[in-house]
């Protein structure tokens, strides 16, 4: 929960909605962290985008949320917690468009990924730079189905070049189809001995940092650490995605707020769509395999499957695949 002391003070004041407020404050916290400000201090555009990120579909629920946010900002103003105006009064339930939320939080197709990566890493400049190869490979592997937490455990040998599949390093029975781009990037990544920093984006000289030599696909900078079996940290892998979308926004002014998990889900939904248009019926078992679901019980399995069926249909509708 962002600005936790202030939020808890308000929750104590507004005890009748304490559970609902706690849930929404926790859900909206990532956007507050992104903007580095409390929702009471956000501009109208920032607040609207933050509400969109919650992906609330019911008009009634949207209206209820806006009322809660208005009341919270009023309390902040009255108690001198903010000097901002209550911009929530300018936002209506219909402004929180679920399709818009999906379009800024999900990906449509592999073609969109190619456009994003070619925009950020102009092929004429970056095609064979090690950082571009590494970052593009991270993005593509997540889209192919690997979780961000699994990437750091990938080894150079976790690939079958003939079958064009990557083997999950955590669950060896799971594998993911890859395209020629991923094969090319993987081959280049295995041969890397250094990584560049600086250069085109900040206009400074390029610096070269030696990488640890071990069996992992993604290897950290050697530095002064003598542990040669270190993995690339998950947080640094996640930051690669943040940097890609930040640089994409700087070059296009198009704001995309797509988490690693939503990149993975976008890839899974696109696979399901291709199977559907080829005449296959999307079944719960297919959904479980493609999404890599591992529920703890049968009841969880049913709930998850139902949820992702709804999410899949909404993804199709948002991108006009229906």
C-alpha positions in Angstrom: 0.0 0.0 0.0 1.5 3.3 -1.1 1.7 6.1 1.5 0.6 3.5 3.9 0.4 5.7 7.1 -1.9 8.2 5.4 -4.1 5.5 3.8 -4.5 3.6 7.2 -5.4 6.8 8.9 -8.2 7.4 6.3 -9.3 3.7 6.6 -9.6 4.2 10.3 -11.7 7.3 9.8 -13.9 5.6 7.1 -14.3 2.3 9.0 -17.5 1.2 7.2 -15.7 0.7 3.9 -12.4 -0.5 5.4 -12.2 -3.8 3.6 -13.1 -2.3 0.2 -10.7 0.6 0.6 -7.9 -1.7 1.6 -8.4 -3.8 -1.4 -8.5 -0.9 -3.9 -5.6 1.0 -2.2 -3.5 -2.2 -2.6 -4.5 -2.7 -6.2 -3.8 0.9 -7.2 -0.5 1.0 -5.3 1.6 0.0 -8.4 0.4 3.1 -10.3 1.2 5.3 -7.3 4.6 3.8 -7.2 5.0 4.3 -10.9 4.1 8.0 -10.7 5.7 8.3 -7.2 2.7 10.1 -5.8 -0.4 9.4 -3.9 -3.7 9.3 -5.9 -4.7 12.5 -4.1 -1.8 14.3 -5.7 -2.3 12.9 -9.2 -3.4 14.9 -12.2 -6.7 14.0 -13.9 -4.9 12.1 -16.6 -2.8 10.2 -14.1 -5.7 9.3 -11.9 -7.8 8.2 -14.9 -5.0 6.0 -16.2 -4.6 4.5 -12.7 -8.3 3.7 -12.5 -8.1 2.1 -15.9 -5.3 -0.1 -14.7 -7.6 -1.8 -12.3 -9.6 -3.2 -15.3 -13.0 -2.9 -13.6 -15.7 -3.9 -16.0 -19.0 -3.3 -14.2 -20.4 0.3 -14.5 -21.8 0.0 -10.9 -18.4 -1.0 -9.6 -16.7 1.8 -11.5 -19.1 4.3 -10.0 -18.6 3.0 -6.5 -14.8 3.2 -6.9 -15.0 6.8 -8.2 -17.1 7.7 -5.2 -14.6 6.2 -2.8 -11.7 8.0 -4.5 -13.6 11.3 -4.4 -14.3 10.9 -0.7 -10.7 10.0 0.0 -9.3 13.0 -1.9 -11.8 15.3 -0.1 -10.5 14.0 3.2 -6.9 14.6 2.1 -7.8 18.2 1.1 -9.7 18.9 4.4 -6.8 17.5 6.4 -4.2 19.3 4.4 -2.6 16.1 3.1 -2.6 17.5 -0.4 -2.7 20.9 -2.1 -4.3 19.3 -5.2 -7.9 19.8 -6.4 -10.3 16.9 -6.3 -9.8 15.9 -10.0 -11.9 12.7 -9.4 -15.0 14.8 -9.9 -14.0 15.2 -13.5 -14.0 11.4 -14.0 -17.2 9.5 -14.8 -17.7 5.7 -14.9 -17.9 5.6 -18.7 -14.5 7.2 -18.8 -13.0 4.0 -17.4 -13.2 2.0 -20.6 -12.3 -1.7 -20.1 -11.3 -2.1 -23.7 -8.9 0.9 -23.4 -7.5 -0.7 -20.2 -6.8 -4.0 -22.1 -5.1 -2.2 -25.0 -2.6 -0.5 -22.7 -2.1 -3.5 -20.5 -2.0 -6.3 -23.1 -0.4 -7.1 -26.4 -2.4 -7.7 -29.6 0.0 -9.9 -31.6 3.7 -10.8 -32.4 3.6 -8.0 -35.0 3.0 -5.5 -32.2 6.0 -6.8 -30.4 8.2 -6.5 -33.5 7.0 -2.9 -33.9 7.7 -2.0 -30.3 11.2 -3.6 -30.2 12.2 -2.2 -33.6 11.1 1.3 -32.4 13.1 1.0 -29.2 16.1 -0.8 -30.8 16.4 0.6 -34.3 17.8 -2.2 -36.4 20.2 0.2 -38.1 21.8 1.1 -34.8 21.2 -1.7 -32.4 20.8 -4.9 -34.5 23.9 -6.6 -33.2 24.5 -4.9 -29.9 24.5 -7.2 -26.9 22.1 -5.2 -24.8 19.5 -5.1 -27.6 19.9 -8.9 -28.1 19.5 -9.6 -24.4 16.5 -7.3 -23.9 14.6 -8.4 -27.0 15.2 -12.1 -26.0 13.8 -11.4 -22.5 10.7 -9.9 -24.0 10.1 -12.7 -26.6 10.6 -15.5 -24.1 8.0 -14.1 -21.7 5.6 -13.7 -24.7 6.3 -17.4 -25.6 5.2 -18.5 -22.2 8.0 -18.3 -19.6 7.4 -16.5 -16.3 9.8 -13.8 -15.4 10.8 -15.8 -12.4 11.8 -18.7 -14.6 14.0 -16.7 -17.0 16.9 -16.4 -14.5 17.2 -20.2 -14.3 17.3 -20.8 -18.0 20.5 -22.5 -19.2 22.0 -22.2 -22.6 21.1 -25.8 -23.4 17.4 -25.4 -22.5 16.5 -25.2 -26.2 15.9 -27.7 -29.0 17.0 -25.9 -32.2 15.5 -28.6 -34.5 12.0 -28.6 -32.9 12.2 -24.8 -32.1 11.2 -25.2 -28.5 12.4 -23.9 -25.2 12.3 -26.2 -22.2 11.0 -24.7 -18.9 13.9 -24.8 -16.4 11.6 -25.3 -13.4 9.1 -27.7 -14.9 11.1 -29.8 -17.4 7.9 -31.4 -18.8 6.7 -27.9 -20.1 8.1 -26.5 -23.3 7.3 -23.5 -25.5 7.2 -23.1 -29.2 9.6 -20.3 -30.4 10.0 -18.5 -33.8 13.1 -17.9 -35.9 13.7 -14.5 -34.2 14.0 -16.2 -30.8 16.3 -18.9 -32.2 18.6 -16.2 -33.7 18.6 -14.1 -30.4 19.2 -17.2 -28.3 22.2 -18.2 -30.4 23.7 -14.7 -30.1 22.9 -14.5 -26.4 24.8 -17.7 -25.6 28.0 -16.2 -27.1 27.9 -12.9 -25.2 31.0 -12.1 -23.1 30.2 -8.5 -22.3 27.3 -6.0 -22.2 27.2 -2.4 -23.2 26.0 0.6 -21.2 25.6 4.2 -22.4 25.8 5.3 -26.0 22.8 6.4 -28.1 20.2 7.1 -25.5 22.3 9.3 -23.1 24.7 10.5 -25.7 27.7 9.5 -23.6 30.5 7.1 -24.4 29.7 3.4 -24.4 31.1 1.4 -21.6 31.7 -2.4 -21.8 31.2 -4.7 -18.8 32.4 -8.3 -18.7 29.8 -11.0 -17.9 30.2 -14.0 -15.7 31.0 -17.1 -17.6 28.6 -19.9 -16.6 25.9 -22.1 -18.0 23.0 -19.7 -17.5 21.5 -18.0 -20.6 21.3 -14.6 -18.9 24.4 -13.8 -16.9 25.1 -10.8 -14.7 28.1 -8.5 -14.9 31.2 -9.9 -13.2 32.1 -6.9 -11.1 34.0 -7.7 -7.9 31.8 -10.6 -7.0 33.7 -13.9 -7.1 30.7 -16.1 -7.2 30.8 -17.5 -10.8 27.5 -19.4 -10.4 25.4 -16.3 -9.9 22.1 -15.9 -11.7 20.7 -12.8 -13.3 18.4 -11.3 -10.7 14.6 -11.5 -11.3 14.2 -7.8 -10.4 16.7 -6.8 -13.0 15.0 -8.9 -15.6 11.7 -7.2 -14.8 13.4 -3.8 -15.0 14.3 -4.6 -18.7 10.5 -4.7 -19.5 10.0 -1.3 -17.7 12.9 0.2 -19.6 11.6 -1.0 -23.0 8.2 0.5 -22.4 9.7 3.7 -21.0 11.9 4.1 -24.1 9.0 3.3 -26.4 6.9 6.0 -24.8 9.8 8.5 -25.2 9.9 7.8 -28.9 6.2 7.5 -29.7 4.2 9.2 -26.8 2.1 6.0 -26.7 1.7 4.8 -23.1 1.7 1.1 -22.5 1.7 -0.3 -19.0 2.2 -4.0 -19.7 3.6 -6.2 -16.9 5.7 -9.3 -17.6 2.7 -11.5 -16.6 0.4 -9.7 -19.0 3.0 -10.1 -21.8 2.9 -13.8 -21.0 -0.9 -13.9 -21.0 -1.1 -12.0 -24.2 1.1 -14.6 -25.9 -1.1 -17.4 -24.4 -4.3 -15.7 -25.6 -2.9 -15.3 -29.1 -2.0 -19.0 -29.2 -5.6 -19.8 -28.1 -7.0 -17.5 -30.8 -4.9 -19.2 -33.6 -6.2 -22.6 -32.5 -9.8 -21.3 -32.4 -9.7 -19.8 -35.9 -8.3 -23.1 -37.1 -11.5 -24.8 -35.9 -10.5 -26.1 -32.5 -12.8 -25.6 -29.5 -11.2 -23.9 -26.5 -11.6 -26.3 -23.7 -10.7 -26.0 -20.0 -7.9 -28.5 -20.4 -6.5 -26.6 -23.3 -6.7 -23.4 -21.3 -4.8 -25.0 -18.4 -2.0 -26.2 -20.6 -1.6 -23.0 -22.7 -1.7 -20.7 -19.7 0.5 -23.0 -17.6 -2.0 -23.0 -14.7 -1.0 -24.9 -11.6 -3.9 -24.5 -9.1 -3.8 -25.9 -5.6 -7.2 -27.6 -5.8 -10.0 -28.6 -8.2 -12.1 -25.6 -7.0 -9.2 -23.2 -7.7 -8.9 -24.8 -11.1 -12.5 -24.1 -12.0 -12.4 -20.5 -10.7 -9.1 -19.8 -12.6 -10.4 -21.4 -15.8 -13.7 -19.4 -15.7 -11.7 -16.2 -15.0 -9.4 -16.7 -17.9 -12.2 -17.6 -20.3 -13.7 -14.2 -19.5 -10.3 -12.5 -19.8 -9.7 -14.2 -23.1 -13.1 -13.1 -24.6 -12.5 -9.5 -23.4 -9.0 -9.6 -25.0 -10.5 -10.7 -28.3 -13.2 -8.0 -28.1 -10.7 -5.2 -27.3 -8.5 -6.1 -30.2 -11.4 -6.8 -32.6 -10.7 -10.5 -32.9 -14.3 -11.5 -31.9 
